[in-house]
Amino acid sequence: MKTDIEISQSADIKRIVDIANILKLKEDDLELFGKYKAKIALNVIDEKKIKRNKLVLVTAITPTPAGEGKTTMSIGLTQGLNKLGKKATVVLREPSLGPVFGIKGGAAGGGNSQVIPMEDINLHFTGDLSAVEKANNLLSALIDNNIQNNKTHNLNIDPRTIMWKRVTDMNDRSLRSIVSGLGGVKHGVPREAGFNITAASEVMAILCLSENLKDLKTRLGNIFVGYTYDNKPIFARDLNAHGAMTALMKDAIRPNLVQTLEGNPAIIHGGPFANIAQGTNSIIATKVGLSLSDFVITEAGFATDLGAEKFFNIKCQSGGLMPRATVVVATIRALKYHGGIQLKNLKIPNVEALKKGLENLDKHIENMQFFGFDPIVAINKFTSDSKEEIDAVIQHCNELGAKSSVVDAWEKGGEGAIELAELVVEAAKTCPSCFNTLYKPEFELEEKIDLIAKKIYGAEHVEYTVSAKNQLDQIKSLGLGNLAVCMSKTQKSLSGDPHKRGRPRDFTLKIREIELASGAGFIIPMTGNIMRMPGLPQRPAAENIDIDNEGVIKGLF
């Protein structure tokens, strides 16, 4: 059996100008990056078409170490819709090099449901993450320079209050906490600092929520830096950083056009993680897709409790988007995992364990109903799945009144997702205005947190540390009490405890601190111990990646 990269490299890839022709894009609408990639101009956005066309979200049940294949499903569904004669585009996030070289692998789909050129997308692509990194680190340099310059331009910043960190697009745990400015007076003022991974930068979140270049610049200027010694807030605009930061992002703001294995358009742009940021591609990319296609299929990181909740409450509210249907991806092996089966035994048929794990699926269906949708359950088929197990899931969905489809897009591409595509077309047709948000901007911050924790996660109580309470009060005192809420929580459980599988009940969600991302337009309640700079596993994927003398890359997945 061919690997993902072997399937990708053997594909009959089309020139990107031919893909652009499918979308009726003109030559002036594109900036080519070689034969197979291009950036799209923002002037193609048409708000009238956006309101008319159909946005579909693909989300999932709580992820497991075995993986659920949400991106593969999104691509397969797009290919299936095109086989039905619909004009559909998949709109996805860009991969981060951290997971690519770490444990998770790339983010270009799998099997016969991939976006290509797979190697380019998973590696440097068009340089967007590099631009985010440079803009982020420029602000860091300007902060330290202002502290060092204690004569004319000094803002009297208290270094102890600075939360802004440098970033790099790599898993490097040694950089999480550092001391910068060592080496003497000429080399800076020593202070505690550190690095996050680039996808965790607020600049990345801002890129994905900005409407245009002007909005990007305003949001970058609104980044909260810290306080002065006399407790006055300092923002990036006070350092005159936002103009230069925006200049570094002038190309990165434009979404990227590539293609699926079956020659369908694919737009890829932005890459925030869903356990620490909003976990969805950019508003701009989604609007470009909706301006050019009848259907846009998009995904949100991890499960309904993280990516989907943030997609609806943050992205859709910010961008004025009206989704028309939702798909919840489930796998037999993931359901057995939530039923208590160990990872090594997931390929062994076990209907009883699967039935125990179905309560996790139930909660994710319920979560979509909170937003006004009756989701379609997409059962991502694997060769180890038994007929009895698949039948048990279908029967359970029927009892709940939920439509379901067994999807084999990994092996068969769009052909394996035809039934799902038909269900999505029907759902989008019957639900033109079903969408509801969980909260409105004017709700109190504590009320927003409470609604997410209790309705979406299923918590009984929310508990704040004294520090978190004080931080909430500080944020309100800055006049920022109407911001959205972007929870930082483990993706491994509906609760804040990564070891609680299935559907945890009667638990208390503990919030240890609140971070402010005023440029992005949200606060970040921190639960558990979520790392913004991951580490490499004992055997990182990078050890298996190689390139031959002809420049052919091997080992990516």
Buried (B, 14 or more C-beta within 10 A) or exposed (E): EEBBBEBBBEBEBBBBBEBBEBBEBEEEBBBBBEEBBBBBBBEBBBEEBBEEBBBBBBBBBBBBEBBBBBBBBBBBBBBBBBBBEBBBBBBBBBBBBBBBBBBBBBBBBBBBBBBBBBBBBBBEBBBBBBBBBBBBBBBBEBBBEBBBEEEEEEBEBBBEBBEBBBBBBBBBEEBBEBEBBEEEEEEBEEBEBBBBBBBBBBBBBBBBBBBBBEBBBBBBBBBBBBBBEEEEBBBBBBBEBBEBBBEBBEEBBBBBBBBBBBBBBBBBBBBBBBBBBBBBBBBBBBBBBBBBBBBBBBBBBBBBBBBBBBBBBBBBBBBEBBBBBBBBBBBBBBBBBBBEBEEEEBBEBBBEBBBBBBBBBBBBBBBBBBBBBBBBBBBBBBEEBBEEBBEBBBEBBEEBEBBBBBBBBBBBBBBBBBBBBBBBBEBBEEBEEBBEBBBEEEBEBBEBBBBBBBBBBBBEEBEBBEEBEEBBEBBBEEEBBBBBBBBBBBBBBBBBBBEBBBBBEEBEBBBBBBBBBBBBBBBBBBBBEBBBBBBBEEEBBBEEBEEEEEEEBBEBB
